[in-house]
């Protein structure tokens, strides 16, 4: 009953949208949520409405689908409509969809490319030449440009016509090119209307060359460096040039937002030993396999700790309270180390620190660990003394706490830097190494001190 009512409500929204999109507009994110909800409630009705979608919203919807959902749509929708939907997208988004389709069905992707408009096809081929870590892979080829010899009034009229035809979207900057399509200047559209319409751009630039000097990036620049540049200077768009200085595209802030989100997600997953690509596929066996790889490392780390504990069986047998207290030392060390590790990895990812300026950060983490070590040594030592009334055990766990927390702070700040120096992602493997060190050091110091100062006295 409730499901039927929900489906009817969604149908009413979609019918209103399809009948008059201008009167009842839906942002593509809203449209995506509606379709995904409808799919969960009634897949047949969902596919029926997907077929009814015009090309432009269909293209936007394709961008938001998972691999399984996209395959379902590809099996249902006419290929010519799929092509129109892809062609309605901006070049970078069209390229993303084509890559997703290729991963599902290479033959279908090849057929779509063959039937696609020549210009759209060439734009996708251009973007696919770049590696995933290069700026060129994320740029849009859609630009609003003007020759330096063009009259400003003609440019404004051309902009009006292009916007009316909806051939330009999300445009806020005009790029001025030279005789060979080389980038010579960039002008915000809000500044454009303040210029003398009767003059050419060349005349304007000769008077104030520095004012419109373009900041640009190269197509082969690392995309992570580009993302940091956007964040540092609060940019909305940046032109992209090739090695010859020729203007070939632009990167916009919405693309950078997605990249930063992907980078953050990857860092979080890596710290937890989770493969983000495997997780997104939602295949249970694949997810279990990738997680098991990380858990195997944790297992061996645990065996190392168990070996250390095994060396002190006599001590633990004679003083059973130690078995209850050991996890406290190890856990506090692990948590302290993970705090320092997370902060350091994050600062490396955002470019706040590198090998040239990491020393102050490293020393700060050690000082924090020392202060926390002393504070919790007093707290834990006092609790144990009041609980068991044994001053020696209280002093031993307090000393072990200080040593292990300092070790944890040192390792948490140092391990990511060492991995970075070795060209290994600092987030990958750091936590396993850290946990192993803090567990081994914590157990060894605590049990050694207990052996020397409790049992032998």
N, C-alpha and C positions, 0 to 999 in steps of 0.2 A: 504493500500500500504506500509506504513512505518512499520506496524506490521509484514507483510509478509517478508519484507526485513530483519528485526531484527531476526525473527525466522530462516531464511535461514543462516544468519551470525552465529548464535549460533549453528545451526546444523553442519555447516562446521567445527567449532572449536571442537565440540564433535566427529565428524566423524574422524578427524585427530588424536585426542587423542585415540579413541578406536582402530584405525587401527595400531597405533604405539606409545604406551604410553612412550617408552623410548626416541623416537625422538621428540615427542611433549608432554612433561610432563606438568601436571597441579597439582598445590598444592591443597590439599583438600578444602582449603578456597576459592580458585578460582573456583573450581568445584562446590562448594555449591552455590556461587553467580550466576554462569551460569545456574544451574538447577532451582534456585528460580526465576530468571528472565524469563526463558523459561516457567515455570509453570504459571506465570502471563499472558504470551502472548498466550500460547496454551497448555492447560492441557493434551490433548490427546497425543501430540507429546512428552511432558515432561515425561509422564508415560512410553511411548515407549522407551525412552532413559534410563530411570531408570532401566527398565528390561534388557537393553543391557549391563549395567555396570558389570564389573567383581566383584568378591566378596570383594576384598580389598577396592577399592574406594567406593563400595556400603556401606560397614561398616562405612567408614569415613563420608559419606553423611548422614547416619542414625543419627549420632551424632548431626548434625546441624539442623535437622528438628523440627518444632514445633509439638505440639500434633496433630493438625488437619492434617498436612502434613504427619506425620508418620503413622497415621491411614490410610490415602489414599494409601500410599506405601504398607502397610501391607495387604490391601485388593486387591492389584494388583500383587505383587511379590510372586513367589512360595516360600513356607515356607523353603524348603531346601536351597534355595539361601540366604534367610534372615539369616539362621543359619550360613552359611559359611561366610557371611558378618560380623556377630557378632563375630565369632571365629577368624577373621583376626585382630580384635582390641586388644589393650592391656587390661589387666584384669580390670582395673578401668573404662575404657571407655565401655567395654562390659557390666559391671555391671550397668552403667548409662543407657545404651540402654535398657537392660532388665527391669529395674525399670520403664522406660517410657512405654514400651510395656505392662507391668503389669497394669499400671494405665488405659490403653486403653482397654485391654482385658485380664483378668486373665487366662481364659482358654487357650488362644493362647500362653501366656507366659509360662504356665505350659507345653504345648505341645512342645514348643521350647526347654525348659530345659531338657525334657525327651529325645529328639533326639540329644542333643548336645554332643560333645566329653566329655568323663568322666573328663578329666583334666580341661577343660574349665569350666565345670559345677561345679566342686569342688572349683575352684578359685572364681567363682561368689558367691557361697554359703558362702565361707569364708568372703568375703568383705561385704556381706549383713547382717552378724551377728552384725556389728557395728552400733552404732547410728550415725546420721548425723553430730553430733558435735565431733566425735572421729576421730583421725588421721587414724585409720585402715580403715575407710570407703573410704579414698581417696588414699590409697597406691596401687602400682602396685606389683604384685607378681613376675613379670619378673625381674630376677637378673642375674648378672654375678658373680659367686662365685668360690672360689678355697679352697681346704682343706689346712691347714697349713703345711701338709706333702707333698704337691704336688710340683714337680719341676717347676721352673718358665718357662723354655723352653716349657714344656708340656702345661702349661696354655696359653701361647702365641699362640701356634699352635691350641689349642682348640678355642681360640677367633677368629683366622683367619677362621676356618671352619664354626663356627656359624655365623659370619658376612657374609660369602660367601653364606650361605644358607638362609640369611635374617631372622634368628631366634632370633637375637638380634637387638634392635633398641634403639637409644638415650642412649647408654651406655658410660659413661665416668669414671666409678669407679668400681674397683674390690674389692669385699668384701671377706675377709679371715675368714674362719670358723674353729672352733675347732673340737674335736672328736664328739661332740654332736650337731653340727650345731649351736653352740653358736658363736656370732660375736666376733672376736678378733682383727680385724684390717680392715682398708679401705685404698686402694692405688689408686691414680689417674692413669689412663692408660698412661698418658704422663710420669709419674714417673716409671711405670712398665718397660718400654723399657730401662731404665737406670740401672736396677738391673742386677746382675750376673745371667745369664740364667742357669748356671750349679748348682745353689744352690736351696734349698727349701725355701719356705716362712718362715718356722720356723727358719731357720738359719739367715735369714735377720732380722726377728723380735727380735731375741735374742740380736742382736747387737744394734739395734735402736728401742726399744719398744715404746718410746714416739712419734717418728716421724710419725708413722702410727696408733696412738691411735684413735679409731673411735669416732666421735660425732654422737649420735643416738637419736631417739625419741621412745617412747613406743606407742604401738598400741592404748592404751586407753587415751592418752594425748588429751587435748582439741585442736581441729584443729586451733582455733584462736591463741592459744599460739604458735603452730607450725609455722603458717604464720608469726607471729611477729619475730620468730627466724630466718626464712629464710631472712626476710627483714633486720634484724639487722646485720647478718653476711654475707649477700650477697651470699647465698648458691645456688647451682644448684641442689643438690640432697641430701637426708638424708635417711640412712637405718632405718628400723622400726623393733623393737624387741618386743617380748611378755614379760610377767611378769617373765619368766624364763631366759630371755636374749637370746632366740633363734631368729635367723634372719628369718623374715617372709615376708619382702617386702621392698619397698622404696617409698619415695614421691619425686616427681620432681618439679622443679621450675615452669613448665608450669601449673601444677595443682594448685600450690600456687597462681599463677597469676590469675587464674580463681576464686579462693576462695576470694582473696583480692578484685577482681572486684565485686563479689557477695555481699561481706560485705559492700563495698562502696555504691552499688546500694540499698541495704537494708536500710542503714543508711539514704540515701537521701529520699527514699520512706517513711520511718517511720517519718522523720521530716515533711513531707508534708501530713502525714495521709493517705498514699496510700499503699495497700497490693500488694507486688511485685508478689506473686503467682497468685492472681486474675488478675492482669494486664497482665501477660504473657499468660493467657488463652484466652484473647480477647473476653470473653463473656460479652456482654453489661450489661445484668441484674446483673451478679455477680460483675462486676466492680462497677456498680451504687450502689449496696447494701453495699459493703465494704467501698466505699467512703462516703455513707450516714451515716455510723456509726460514722465516724470522724466528719462529718459536724453537726451531732446531738450535739456532745460535743461543737462545735463552736457556735451552736445556743444557748445553755444554757449559755455559756460564754457571748454572746451578750445580753441575757436577764438580766444577773447580771449587766452588764454595764448600760443597759437601766434603771434598778431599781435605780441605783445611780443617773443617770441624772434626773430621775423623782422626786427625793427629792429636786431638785433645780429649779423646774419649775418657781417659782416666780422670782428667780434671773435672769434666762434666759429671762423671759418675760419682765423684766424691763431693761435688757441690752442685746438686740438681737445679738450684735456683738460677744458675747460669743459663740453662736451656731456655728458661722463660724470659731472660733479659737480653739474650743475643739478638732477637729480631728487632728490638727497640733501637739498638745501635745501628744495625744495617739499614733499617727503614729510614731513620733520620738522615743518615748519610746519603741514601739514594734520593730522598726528596730534596735535600739541599743541592745535590749535584744536578738534579733535573731542573731546578730553578735556574741555576747558573748556565746550564746547557741551553735551555730554551731561550733565555735572554741573548746569549751569544749567537746562537743560530739565527735568531730573528734580526739582530743587528747586522750580521753578515749578509743576510738576504736583502735587507733594505739599503745596504751600502753605507751604513753609519760607521762601521769599522772595517778595516782591512789589515794586512800585515804591516802597514806603515804606521798605524795609530792604535793598535789593539792593546798595547801595554797598560795604559791607564785603566781600561775596562777590566783587564785581567787582574790588576792589583786591587781594583775595587771589589771584584768578586771574592778575592781572598780575604780582604778586610771584613766583608759582610759575613763570610763563613766563620772567621775568627770570633766576631762578636756574637753570632748566633751559637757557635760552639760553646763559648764561655757561659752564655745565658742558660742554654738548655742543660749544660753540665751541672750547673747549680740546681736547676729545677729537678732534673732526674735524680741527681745525687741525694737531694733532700728527701724526695719521695721514697727512694729505696731505703734510706736510713730510718725514716719514720715507719716504714712498712716492716722491714726485717730487723732493724736495730743493729745492723752490722756496718760499722763505719768503713771497714776495709773494702767491702763489696761496693759501697756507695762511692768511695773514692775511685775505685777501679773503673766503674761504668762511667763516671764523670770524665776521667782522663781519656778513656776510649772514645767518648762522645766528642771531645774537643779535637782529638787527632783525626777521627773519621770525617767530621764536618769540614775541617780545613782541607783534608785530602779531596773531599767531594767538590768543594769550591774551586780548588786548583784544577782538578780534572774537568769539571764542567766548563771552565773558561778556556782550558788548553786543548782539549780533544778536538773541538770543531776547527780550531785554527790549524792543527796538525793535518787533519783530513783535507782542509781547504788547500794547504800547501802541497798535498799529494794529489791534487785535482780530483778529490772524491767529494761528493755532496756531503757537507757537514752534518746534515740531518740523518743520513743513512748510516746506520751502525753505531752512532754516537751513544745512544742510550744503553745498548747491550754492553759496550766496552765500559761505560761509566758504572753500570750496575755491578758488573763483575768486579771492578776495582774496589768500589765502596763496600761490597759484601765481603770480599776477601780481606781487605784492610781492616774493616770493622770487626769481623770474627777473630782475625789473627791477633790484633792488638788487645781486644777485650779478654780473650782466653789466655794469651801470654801473660798479661798483667795479673790476671786472676791466679794463674799458676805460680808466678813469682812472689806475689805479695799477700795472697790469701792462704793457699794451701801449704806453702813452704814456711809459713810463719806461725 
